[in-house]
């Protein structure tokens, strides 16, 4: 039988604790480290990523502690008493800089910068990767679906298909990505986001006939009734009964909000349903569809001029169906003021060393132009170089820019706090500032992320030093 649990610092990979004890035993516990969180490629073969999960991560960092029971457990796992005594008073006291939640971000640029003693920085690695990777993935998937919906509301219907309790954070991420509401009641309560629901086929089946089921439903929920019309026969039973009930509602000065299709050819059925509703002067009744929808299906249905007003998207949104994970990583970039680098045979996997900041430059239309990864103390940047091609560079000395990494946590306190509404508004504003060629689903244009000349030189020096040491 599974134990119920409260969140604690045990929410980490075992090897993080193993390394932490190693740092403790080798007198490294006071070493000051800087780690960068970034990802290596946009999900879904897309042109951008929506950064999400920061608020949840920061709130959990405040409670990232070991209880007495946790420490007893670790002692049973073989950890030494001196190290366990050190963990007894553990609290993350370092500094975190991050881009804002809801930001539109791109591969290989630091999105979170963590500084502190090496033990505390190491122990929160798993938490960052677990929360930011997942929520950014779901927020990005939702953003793509919402973009395909062309302004028509998308509702998250995914809880029953989510990976356990991950459905709570997934729902929050879907709202950041642009979903208008969710069926997830607990997420609505926790994050103060709109909740919506219709009814299932079982409601219809529980009555003697479809008409009685519909009539009873609108009597109980007259203001927001959406009737599921495909339990038996969509066009010959469900739709006629919905029209009959809608007309009865009109006589009471009420209006049926909508009908829902959950099976069949959505283009064909939505056109037939719209035609019959309009013939009965029910043009105000909306059509909601649900069942295995994603951005490609929605885009196709819109291209077929399907008269669909709302989209209920479940499995393929909440599970990021076509890509199960974002490849975010957390790499050491500085130790005691000395730049650190991780070497790889694949040049794209060599991290950018040193303590860095990220600048976003804008073009003359105030659209995103290029992002530059720059050493922290650099100013007066004239060009941003291609990260791998020595001959490619982009002048930026006449471009407006802003800093992406902001202080969000210091001295045990969260320094930034935005409501879910604020985050959604920010995401929408930033998405509008992204050029359209980066939003398309097929072969999107690659957004440029480069590095400063000094960072290029530092990276080149460290690579050469490493290779010479191997000789």
C-alpha positions as CSV (number, residue, x, y, z in Angstrom):
1,X,0.0,0.0,0.0
2,X,1.4,3.4,-0.9
3,X,2.0,5.9,1.8
4,X,0.5,9.4,1.6
5,X,3.2,12.0,1.6
6,X,3.9,15.7,2.1
7,X,6.4,17.4,-0.1
8,X,10.0,17.4,1.2
9,X,13.6,17.5,0.0
10,X,13.4,13.8,-0.6
11,X,11.8,14.8,-3.9
12,X,15.1,14.4,-5.7
13,X,17.1,11.8,-7.5
14,X,19.2,9.6,-5.2
15,X,22.4,10.6,-6.9
16,X,21.9,14.2,-6.0
17,X,22.2,13.2,-2.3
18,X,25.1,11.0,-3.1
19,X,27.0,13.9,-4.7
20,X,25.9,16.2,-1.9
21,X,27.5,13.9,0.7
22,X,30.6,13.7,-1.5
23,X,30.9,17.5,-1.6
24,X,30.5,17.5,2.2
25,X,33.2,14.9,2.8
26,X,35.7,16.6,0.5
27,X,35.3,20.0,2.1
28,X,33.5,21.5,-0.9
29,X,30.3,22.5,1.0
30,X,31.3,26.2,1.0
31,X,32.3,26.2,-2.7
32,X,30.1,28.7,-4.6
33,X,28.6,27.3,-7.7
34,X,26.5,28.6,-10.6
35,X,24.2,26.3,-12.6
36,X,22.2,27.1,-15.7
37,X,18.9,25.6,-16.7
38,X,18.3,25.4,-20.5
39,X,16.9,23.1,-23.1
40,X,18.5,22.0,-26.3
41,X,15.6,21.9,-28.8
42,X,12.1,23.2,-29.1
43,X,9.4,20.5,-28.6
44,X,7.1,19.2,-31.4
45,X,9.6,20.3,-34.1
46,X,8.4,23.8,-33.4
47,X,9.8,27.2,-33.5
48,X,9.5,28.3,-29.9
49,X,8.8,27.2,-26.3
50,X,6.6,28.7,-23.6
51,X,8.4,28.9,-20.3
52,X,6.2,27.7,-17.5
53,X,6.4,26.3,-14.0
54,X,8.4,29.0,-12.3
55,X,5.9,29.9,-9.7
56,X,5.4,26.3,-8.5
57,X,9.1,25.7,-8.5
58,X,9.8,28.8,-6.3
59,X,7.0,27.9,-3.9
60,X,8.4,24.4,-3.4
61,X,11.9,25.7,-2.9
62,X,10.7,27.6,0.1
63,X,9.5,24.3,1.6
64,X,12.5,22.2,0.5
65,X,13.5,20.7,3.8
66,X,14.2,17.3,5.4
67,X,11.9,16.2,8.2
68,X,13.1,14.0,11.0
69,X,11.4,11.0,9.4
70,X,13.3,11.9,6.1
71,X,16.6,11.9,7.9
72,X,15.9,8.6,9.6
73,X,15.2,7.1,6.2
74,X,18.4,8.5,4.7
75,X,20.4,7.0,7.6
76,X,18.9,3.7,6.8
77,X,20.1,4.2,3.2
78,X,23.7,4.4,4.4
79,X,24.3,8.2,4.6
80,X,26.7,9.3,7.3
81,X,25.5,10.9,10.6
82,X,27.6,14.0,10.1
83,X,26.1,14.6,6.7
84,X,22.6,13.9,8.1
85,X,23.2,16.5,10.8
86,X,24.1,19.0,8.1
87,X,20.9,18.2,6.3
88,X,18.8,18.8,9.5
89,X,19.0,22.5,9.1
90,X,19.1,22.5,5.3
91,X,17.3,25.3,3.4
92,X,18.0,26.7,0.0
93,X,19.6,30.1,0.7
94,X,21.1,30.8,-2.7
95,X,20.1,33.2,-5.4
96,X,17.9,32.4,-8.4
97,X,17.6,34.5,-11.6
98,X,15.0,33.5,-14.2
99,X,13.1,34.7,-17.2
100,X,9.4,35.5,-16.4
101,X,6.9,32.7,-16.5
102,X,5.0,32.9,-19.8
103,X,8.1,34.1,-21.7
104,X,8.6,32.8,-25.2
105,X,12.0,31.1,-25.1
106,X,14.4,29.3,-27.4
107,X,17.1,26.5,-27.2
108,X,20.4,26.7,-25.5
109,X,19.8,30.0,-23.7
110,X,19.9,30.0,-19.8
111,X,16.4,30.4,-18.6
112,X,17.2,29.9,-14.9
113,X,20.5,30.8,-13.2
114,X,21.1,29.3,-9.8
115,X,23.9,30.4,-7.5
116,X,24.8,29.3,-4.0
117,X,26.9,26.7,-2.2
118,X,27.4,23.6,-4.4
119,X,25.4,21.3,-2.1
120,X,22.2,23.4,-2.2
121,X,22.5,24.1,-5.9
122,X,22.9,20.3,-6.6
123,X,20.0,19.2,-4.4
124,X,17.4,21.3,-6.3
125,X,18.4,20.1,-9.8
126,X,15.8,17.4,-10.0
127,X,13.1,19.7,-8.8
128,X,13.9,22.3,-11.5
129,X,14.0,19.7,-14.3
130,X,10.9,17.9,-13.1
131,X,8.7,21.0,-12.9
132,X,10.0,23.4,-15.6
133,X,10.5,20.7,-18.2
134,X,7.0,19.3,-17.8
135,X,5.1,22.6,-17.5
136,X,6.9,24.2,-20.4
137,X,6.2,21.2,-22.5
138,X,2.4,21.3,-21.8
139,X,2.2,25.1,-22.1
140,X,3.9,24.9,-25.5
141,X,1.6,22.2,-26.7
142,X,-1.4,24.2,-25.6
143,X,-0.1,27.3,-27.3
144,X,0.2,25.4,-30.6
145,X,-3.4,24.1,-30.2
146,X,-4.7,27.5,-29.3
147,X,-2.9,29.1,-32.3
148,X,-4.6,26.5,-34.6
149,X,-8.0,27.3,-33.1
150,X,-7.7,30.8,-34.5
151,X,-9.4,32.6,-31.6
152,X,-12.0,30.1,-30.7
153,X,-11.9,28.9,-27.1
154,X,-9.9,25.8,-26.2
155,X,-11.0,24.0,-23.0
156,X,-8.7,21.5,-21.3
157,X,-10.5,18.2,-20.9
158,X,-7.4,16.2,-20.1
159,X,-7.5,15.3,-16.4
160,X,-8.7,11.7,-16.9
161,X,-5.9,11.0,-19.3
162,X,-3.1,12.7,-17.4
163,X,-0.2,11.0,-15.7
164,X,-1.6,10.8,-12.2
165,X,-1.4,13.9,-10.1
166,X,0.8,15.6,-12.8
167,X,-2.6,16.6,-14.2
168,X,-2.8,19.4,-11.6
169,X,0.4,21.2,-12.9
170,X,-0.5,20.2,-16.5
171,X,-3.8,22.0,-16.2
172,X,-2.1,25.2,-14.9
173,X,0.4,25.0,-17.8
174,X,-2.4,24.6,-20.3
175,X,-3.9,27.9,-19.0
176,X,-0.6,29.6,-19.4
177,X,-0.4,28.2,-22.9
178,X,-3.8,29.8,-23.8
179,X,-6.6,27.4,-22.8
180,X,-9.7,29.3,-21.8
181,X,-10.9,27.0,-19.1
182,X,-10.5,23.4,-17.7
183,X,-12.6,20.5,-16.5
184,X,-10.1,20.0,-13.7
185,X,-11.9,21.2,-10.6
186,X,-9.0,21.0,-8.1
187,X,-6.7,22.9,-10.5
188,X,-9.4,25.5,-10.8
189,X,-9.5,25.8,-7.0
190,X,-5.7,25.9,-6.5
191,X,-4.9,28.3,-9.2
192,X,-8.1,30.3,-9.5
193,X,-8.7,29.5,-13.1
194,X,-12.1,29.0,-14.9
195,X,-13.7,25.5,-14.8
196,X,-16.2,24.2,-17.3
197,X,-18.0,20.9,-17.9
198,X,-20.9,19.4,-19.9
199,X,-22.2,15.9,-19.3
200,X,-21.2,12.4,-20.3
201,X,-23.0,9.7,-22.3
202,X,-23.9,8.1,-19.0
203,X,-26.2,11.0,-18.1
204,X,-28.3,10.3,-21.3
205,X,-28.2,6.6,-20.7
206,X,-29.6,7.0,-17.2
207,X,-32.9,8.3,-18.5
208,X,-35.7,6.5,-20.3
209,X,-34.9,8.5,-23.5
210,X,-32.7,11.2,-24.8
211,X,-35.3,13.9,-24.7
212,X,-36.0,13.5,-21.0
213,X,-32.2,13.5,-20.3
214,X,-31.7,16.8,-22.2
215,X,-34.8,18.4,-20.6
216,X,-33.7,17.4,-17.1
217,X,-30.2,18.7,-17.7
218,X,-31.3,22.2,-18.9
219,X,-33.8,22.4,-16.0
220,X,-30.9,21.9,-13.6
221,X,-28.3,24.0,-15.5
222,X,-30.3,26.5,-17.5
223,X,-27.6,29.1,-17.8
224,X,-24.7,27.1,-19.3
225,X,-26.2,23.9,-20.7
226,X,-24.3,22.1,-23.5
227,X,-25.9,18.9,-24.6
228,X,-23.9,15.9,-25.8
229,X,-25.9,14.7,-28.9
230,X,-24.1,11.6,-30.1
231,X,-25.1,9.0,-27.6
232,X,-27.4,7.1,-30.0
233,X,-27.7,8.9,-33.4
234,X,-26.4,12.4,-33.8
235,X,-28.6,13.7,-36.7
236,X,-31.7,11.6,-36.2
237,X,-32.0,11.6,-32.4
238,X,-29.5,13.7,-30.6
239,X,-29.9,16.9,-32.6
240,X,-33.7,16.8,-33.0
241,X,-34.1,16.4,-29.3
242,X,-31.6,19.2,-28.6
243,X,-33.6,21.5,-30.9
244,X,-36.8,20.5,-29.2
245,X,-35.4,21.4,-25.8
246,X,-33.9,24.6,-27.1
247,X,-37.3,25.8,-28.3
248,X,-38.8,24.9,-25.0
249,X,-36.1,27.0,-23.3
250,X,-36.9,30.0,-25.6
251,X,-40.5,30.0,-24.4
252,X,-39.1,30.5,-20.9
253,X,-36.8,33.3,-22.1
254,X,-33.7,31.0,-21.8
255,X,-31.1,30.0,-24.3
256,X,-29.4,26.7,-24.9
257,X,-25.7,27.4,-24.8
258,X,-24.5,24.7,-27.1
259,X,-24.3,21.1,-28.3
260,X,-21.3,18.8,-28.2
261,X,-20.0,16.3,-30.6
262,X,-17.6,13.6,-29.3
263,X,-17.4,11.2,-32.2
264,X,-17.6,10.8,-36.0
265,X,-16.4,13.1,-38.8
266,X,-16.4,16.5,-37.1
267,X,-16.3,18.4,-40.3
268,X,-19.3,16.6,-41.8
269,X,-21.4,16.5,-38.6
270,X,-20.6,20.1,-37.5
271,X,-21.8,21.4,-40.9
272,X,-25.0,19.3,-40.7
273,X,-25.7,20.4,-37.2
274,X,-25.0,24.1,-37.9
275,X,-27.4,23.9,-40.9
276,X,-30.2,22.4,-38.9
277,X,-29.7,24.8,-36.0
278,X,-29.8,27.8,-38.3
279,X,-32.9,26.4,-40.0
280,X,-34.6,26.5,-36.6
281,X,-33.4,30.0,-35.8
282,X,-30.9,28.7,-33.3
283,X,-27.9,30.5,-34.6
284,X,-26.8,31.4,-31.1
285,X,-26.3,27.7,-30.1
286,X,-22.6,26.9,-30.2
287,X,-21.0,23.7,-31.4
288,X,-18.3,22.2,-29.2
289,X,-16.3,19.2,-30.3
290,X,-14.1,16.9,-28.3
291,X,-12.1,13.6,-28.9
292,X,-8.5,13.1,-29.9
293,X,-8.0,16.7,-31.0
294,X,-4.6,18.3,-31.5
295,X,-3.2,21.3,-33.4
296,X,-3.1,19.5,-36.7
297,X,-6.6,18.2,-36.6
298,X,-8.0,21.6,-35.5
299,X,-6.1,23.3,-38.3
300,X,-7.4,20.8,-40.8
301,X,-11.0,21.3,-39.6
302,X,-10.7,25.0,-39.9
303,X,-9.2,24.7,-43.4
304,X,-12.4,22.7,-44.2
305,X,-14.5,25.6,-42.9
306,X,-16.0,23.5,-40.2
307,X,-18.5,25.7,-38.2
308,X,-17.0,24.7,-34.8
309,X,-17.1,27.3,-32.0
310,X,-15.3,25.6,-29.2
311,X,-12.7,22.9,-28.8
312,X,-12.5,20.4,-25.9
313,X,-9.0,19.0,-26.0
314,X,-7.9,16.2,-23.8
315,X,-5.3,13.4,-24.3
316,X,-3.1,15.0,-26.9
317,X,-2.8,18.2,-24.9
318,X,-2.4,17.0,-21.3
319,X,0.1,14.3,-22.2
320,X,1.9,16.2,-24.9
321,X,1.0,13.1,-26.9
322,X,3.6,13.4,-29.7
323,X,6.6,14.3,-27.5
324,X,6.7,13.0,-23.9
325,X,9.4,15.2,-22.5
326,X,11.3,18.4,-23.0
327,X,15.1,18.0,-23.1
328,X,15.9,20.5,-20.4
329,X,19.3,20.2,-18.6
330,X,21.0,21.8,-15.6
331,X,24.7,22.3,-16.0
332,X,27.5,23.7,-13.8
333,X,28.9,26.9,-15.4
334,X,31.0,28.4,-12.7
335,X,32.7,27.3,-9.4
336,X,34.3,29.8,-7.0
337,X,34.4,32.3,-9.8
338,X,36.1,30.0,-12.3
339,X,34.2,29.3,-15.5
340,X,33.4,25.6,-16.1
341,X,32.6,23.8,-19.3
342,X,31.2,20.4,-20.2
343,X,32.9,18.9,-23.3
344,X,31.1,16.7,-25.8
345,X,31.9,15.1,-29.1
346,X,28.7,16.8,-30.3
347,X,29.5,20.5,-30.5
348,X,25.9,21.4,-29.8
349,X,26.1,19.8,-26.4
350,X,29.1,21.8,-25.2
351,X,27.7,24.2,-22.7
352,X,28.4,27.9,-22.5
353,X,30.8,28.5,-19.5
354,X,30.8,31.3,-17.0
355,X,28.2,33.4,-15.2
356,X,25.9,34.8,-17.9
357,X,23.0,37.0,-18.7
358,X,20.6,36.9,-21.7
359,X,19.5,39.9,-23.7
360,X,16.6,39.9,-26.2
361,X,17.1,42.4,-29.0
362,X,14.2,43.8,-31.0
363,X,13.9,44.8,-34.7
364,X,12.6,48.1,-36.0
365,X,9.1,46.7,-35.8
366,X,9.6,45.9,-32.1
367,X,9.5,42.2,-32.9
368,X,11.9,39.6,-31.5
369,X,15.1,39.9,-33.5
370,X,17.8,37.8,-31.8
371,X,18.7,36.6,-28.3
372,X,22.3,37.1,-27.0
373,X,24.0,35.1,-24.3
374,X,26.5,37.4,-22.7
375,X,29.0,37.2,-19.8
376,X,27.5,38.9,-16.7
377,X,29.8,42.0,-16.6
378,X,29.8,42.7,-20.4
379,X,28.3,45.9,-21.7
380,X,28.3,47.8,-25.0
381,X,27.8,44.6,-27.1
382,X,28.2,45.4,-30.8
383,X,27.7,42.0,-32.4
384,X,26.2,38.6,-31.4
385,X,28.1,35.7,-32.9
386,X,26.6,32.4,-34.2
387,X,27.3,29.8,-31.4
388,X,29.0,27.4,-33.7
389,X,30.0,29.1,-36.9
390,X,33.0,31.5,-36.4
391,X,32.2,33.5,-39.5
392,X,28.5,34.3,-38.8
393,X,27.6,37.3,-36.6
394,X,24.7,39.8,-36.3
395,X,25.2,43.6,-35.5
396,X,23.1,44.6,-32.5
397,X,24.6,47.9,-31.5
398,X,21.6,49.9,-32.8
399,X,19.0,47.5,-31.5
400,X,16.8,48.0,-28.5
401,X,17.1,45.2,-25.9
402,X,15.9,44.0,-22.6
403,X,17.4,41.6,-20.0
404,X,15.6,38.3,-19.7
405,X,17.0,37.0,-16.4
406,X,15.5,38.7,-13.4
407,X,16.1,38.2,-9.6
408,X,13.3,35.9,-8.5
409,X,14.6,34.3,-5.2
410,X,17.2,35.5,-2.7
411,X,17.8,35.0,1.1
412,X,15.1,32.4,1.3
413,X,12.4,34.7,-0.1
414,X,10.5,34.8,-3.4
415,X,11.2,38.2,-5.0
416,X,8.6,38.0,-7.8
417,X,4.9,37.1,-7.7
418,X,2.5,37.1,-10.6
419,X,-1.1,35.8,-10.7
420,X,-2.1,33.2,-13.3
421,X,-4.0,36.1,-15.0
422,X,-0.8,38.2,-15.1
423,X,1.2,35.3,-16.5
424,X,-1.4,34.6,-19.3
425,X,-1.5,38.2,-20.3
426,X,2.3,38.4,-20.4
427,X,2.5,35.2,-22.5
428,X,-0.1,36.5,-25.0
429,X,1.8,39.8,-25.3
430,X,5.1,38.1,-25.9
431,X,3.6,35.7,-28.4
432,X,2.3,38.6,-30.4
433,X,5.8,39.9,-30.5
434,X,7.1,36.7,-32.1
435,X,7.2,36.8,-35.9
436,X,4.7,34.5,-37.6
437,X,7.3,32.4,-39.4
438,X,8.4,31.0,-36.0
439,X,4.8,29.9,-35.3
440,X,4.1,27.6,-38.2
441,X,3.9,23.9,-37.6
442,X,5.9,22.7,-40.6
443,X,9.5,23.8,-40.9
444,X,9.3,26.9,-38.7
445,X,11.9,29.5,-39.2
446,X,14.8,29.1,-36.6
447,X,15.0,31.9,-34.1
448,X,18.5,33.1,-33.7
449,X,20.3,32.7,-30.3
450,X,23.9,33.7,-30.3
451,X,26.8,34.5,-27.9
452,X,29.0,37.5,-27.3
453,X,32.5,37.7,-28.7
454,X,34.0,37.4,-25.2
455,X,31.9,34.4,-24.4
456,X,33.0,32.8,-27.7
457,X,36.7,33.5,-26.7
458,X,36.2,32.1,-23.2
459,X,34.5,28.9,-24.6
460,X,37.3,28.4,-27.2
461,X,40.0,28.9,-24.6
462,X,38.5,26.3,-22.2
463,X,38.0,23.8,-25.0
464,X,41.6,24.2,-26.1
465,X,42.8,23.9,-22.5
466,X,40.8,20.7,-22.0
467,X,42.1,19.1,-25.2
468,X,45.7,20.1,-24.4
469,X,45.4,18.4,-21.0
470,X,44.5,15.2,-22.7
471,X,47.8,15.0,-24.6
